[in-house]
């Protein structure tokens, strides 16, 4: 072989070596990019998980605080429900005490205790549900216990008598008024 051929062969070998090195470098760059891309995608996934977890925790905090507020506002509901028959008994007793002089002291005593009980319950959020005789019957707001023939035609489908008062605790009805309606 001549020197030119040897030089060409050496040049080819060097060129092949450089090309191989460049290919290896490119492969490493591609591998590095894929590793970097993998890390970035994992980071995105972890960020997404974190944001979802954080949002879930915020919702949990809001929900529990709302439940706690509702619990405080209606915590006395059972006690109030148990005291409503006592209120009814007081009202019945007051309506049956005669207005003569001998019963005057008894009436005053019972009325004083009744007013104290009503005042205390009102401070705790108990309110009477107002129902007027002649008011249109509404099944969402009243509990009909019976129907009787209406004394006049304009009282058909309307409240004729209120048998038992209804009560609200805050905005929640704890006992619907029991009414008699005209048929």
C-alpha positions as CSV (number, residue, x, y, z in Angstrom):
1,X,0.0,0.0,0.0
2,X,1.0,3.4,-0.7
3,X,1.3,6.2,1.8
4,X,-1.8,7.8,0.3
5,X,-3.9,4.7,0.9
6,X,-2.5,4.4,4.4
7,X,-3.3,8.0,5.0
8,X,-6.8,7.5,3.6
9,X,-7.3,4.4,5.7
10,X,-6.1,6.2,8.8
11,X,-8.4,9.1,7.9
12,X,-11.3,6.8,7.5
13,X,-10.6,5.1,10.8
14,X,-10.3,8.4,12.5
15,X,-13.5,9.6,10.8
16,X,-15.3,6.4,11.8
17,X,-14.0,6.8,15.4
18,X,-15.1,10.5,15.6
19,X,-18.5,9.5,14.1
20,X,-18.8,6.7,16.7
21,X,-17.9,9.1,19.5
22,X,-20.4,11.6,18.2
23,X,-23.1,8.9,18.1
24,X,-22.2,7.8,21.7
25,X,-22.3,11.4,22.8
26,X,-25.7,11.9,21.1
27,X,-27.0,8.7,22.7
28,X,-25.8,10.0,26.1
29,X,-27.5,13.3,25.5
30,X,-30.7,11.5,24.5
31,X,-30.4,9.3,27.6
32,X,-29.8,12.4,29.7
33,X,-32.8,14.1,28.2
34,X,-35.0,11.1,28.8
35,X,-33.7,10.9,32.4
36,X,-34.4,14.6,32.8
37,X,-37.8,14.2,31.2
38,X,-38.6,11.3,33.5
39,X,-37.6,13.3,36.5
40,X,-39.7,16.2,35.3
41,X,-42.7,14.0,34.8
42,X,-42.3,12.5,38.2
43,X,-42.0,15.9,39.7
44,X,-45.3,16.9,37.9
45,X,-47.0,13.8,39.3
46,X,-45.8,14.5,42.8
47,X,-46.9,18.2,42.6
48,X,-50.3,17.0,41.3
49,X,-50.6,14.5,44.2
50,X,-49.6,17.3,46.7
51,X,-52.1,19.7,45.3
52,X,-54.9,17.2,45.4
53,X,-54.0,16.2,49.0
54,X,-53.8,19.8,50.0
55,X,-57.3,20.5,48.5
56,X,-58.7,17.5,50.1
57,X,-57.4,18.6,53.5
58,X,-58.8,22.1,53.0
59,X,-62.2,20.6,52.2
60,X,-62.0,18.4,55.3
61,X,-61.2,21.4,57.4
62,X,-64.2,23.3,56.0
63,X,-66.5,20.4,56.4
64,X,-65.5,19.7,60.0
65,X,-65.8,23.3,61.0
66,X,-69.3,23.5,59.4
67,X,-70.3,20.3,61.2
68,X,-69.0,21.7,64.5
69,X,-71.0,24.9,64.0
70,X,-74.1,22.9,63.2
71,X,-73.6,20.7,66.2
72,X,-73.3,23.7,68.5
73,X,-76.4,25.3,67.1
74,X,-78.5,22.2,67.5
75,X,-76.8,20.5,70.5
76,X,-79.7,21.3,72.7
77,X,-82.3,20.0,70.3
78,X,-83.0,16.8,72.4
79,X,-83.4,18.8,75.6
80,X,-85.8,21.2,73.8
81,X,-87.9,18.4,72.4
82,X,-88.2,16.9,75.9
83,X,-89.2,20.3,77.4
84,X,-92.0,21.0,74.8
85,X,-94.5,18.7,76.6
86,X,-93.8,20.6,79.8
87,X,-94.6,23.9,78.0
88,X,-97.8,22.4,76.7
89,X,-98.7,21.3,80.3
90,X,-98.1,24.8,81.6
91,X,-100.3,26.3,78.9
92,X,-103.1,23.8,79.7
93,X,-102.8,24.5,83.4
94,X,-103.0,28.2,82.8
95,X,-106.1,27.8,80.6
96,X,-107.9,25.7,83.3
97,X,-107.1,27.8,86.4
98,X,-110.2,29.8,87.2
99,X,-110.1,33.5,87.4
100,X,-111.7,33.8,90.8
101,X,-110.0,35.4,93.7
102,X,-108.9,32.2,95.4
103,X,-107.1,30.9,92.2
104,X,-105.5,34.3,91.5
105,X,-102.4,33.5,93.5
106,X,-102.0,30.1,92.0
107,X,-102.5,31.5,88.5
108,X,-99.8,34.2,89.2
109,X,-97.3,31.6,90.5
110,X,-97.8,29.2,87.5
111,X,-97.7,32.1,85.1
112,X,-94.4,33.3,86.7
113,X,-92.8,29.9,86.3
114,X,-94.1,29.5,82.8
115,X,-92.8,32.9,81.7
116,X,-89.4,32.1,83.2
117,X,-89.2,28.8,81.3
118,X,-90.3,30.3,78.0
119,X,-87.8,33.2,78.5
120,X,-84.9,30.8,79.1
121,X,-85.8,28.6,76.1
122,X,-86.1,31.6,73.9
123,X,-82.6,32.7,74.9
124,X,-81.4,29.3,73.8
125,X,-83.0,29.8,70.3
126,X,-86.4,28.3,70.7
127,X,-89.2,30.1,68.7
128,X,-92.9,29.5,68.3
129,X,-94.0,28.7,64.7
130,X,-96.8,31.2,64.2
131,X,-100.0,29.7,62.8
132,X,-103.2,31.7,62.5
133,X,-106.7,30.3,62.3
134,X,-108.0,30.7,58.7
135,X,-104.5,30.4,57.3
136,X,-104.1,28.2,54.2
137,X,-103.0,24.7,55.1
138,X,-99.5,23.9,53.9
139,X,-98.2,20.3,54.4
140,X,-94.6,21.6,54.5
141,X,-95.3,23.8,57.5
142,X,-98.2,22.1,59.3
143,X,-99.1,18.7,60.6
144,X,-102.8,17.9,60.0
145,X,-104.2,15.7,62.7
146,X,-107.8,15.7,61.5
147,X,-110.2,17.2,59.0
148,X,-113.7,18.4,59.9
149,X,-116.5,19.8,57.7
150,X,-115.7,23.5,57.3
151,X,-118.1,25.8,59.1
152,X,-118.1,28.2,56.2
153,X,-117.2,27.6,52.5
154,X,-114.2,30.0,52.7
155,X,-112.5,27.8,55.4
156,X,-112.2,24.8,53.1
157,X,-108.5,23.7,53.0
158,X,-107.6,26.2,55.7
159,X,-106.6,25.9,59.4
160,X,-109.7,25.8,61.6
161,X,-108.0,25.1,65.0
162,X,-104.4,24.8,66.3
163,X,-104.2,21.8,68.7
164,X,-100.5,22.0,69.5
165,X,-98.0,24.8,68.9
166,X,-95.0,24.2,66.6
167,X,-91.5,25.2,67.5
168,X,-88.2,26.1,65.8
169,X,-84.7,25.8,67.2
170,X,-82.8,28.4,65.2
171,X,-84.0,27.8,61.6
172,X,-84.8,24.1,62.1
173,X,-88.3,23.1,62.9
174,X,-88.2,20.6,65.8
175,X,-92.0,20.2,66.1
176,X,-94.6,21.1,63.4
177,X,-97.8,22.8,64.6
178,X,-100.6,20.3,64.8
179,X,-103.8,21.7,63.2
180,X,-107.3,20.8,62.3
181,X,-108.3,21.7,58.7
182,X,-111.6,22.3,57.0
183,X,-112.9,19.9,54.4
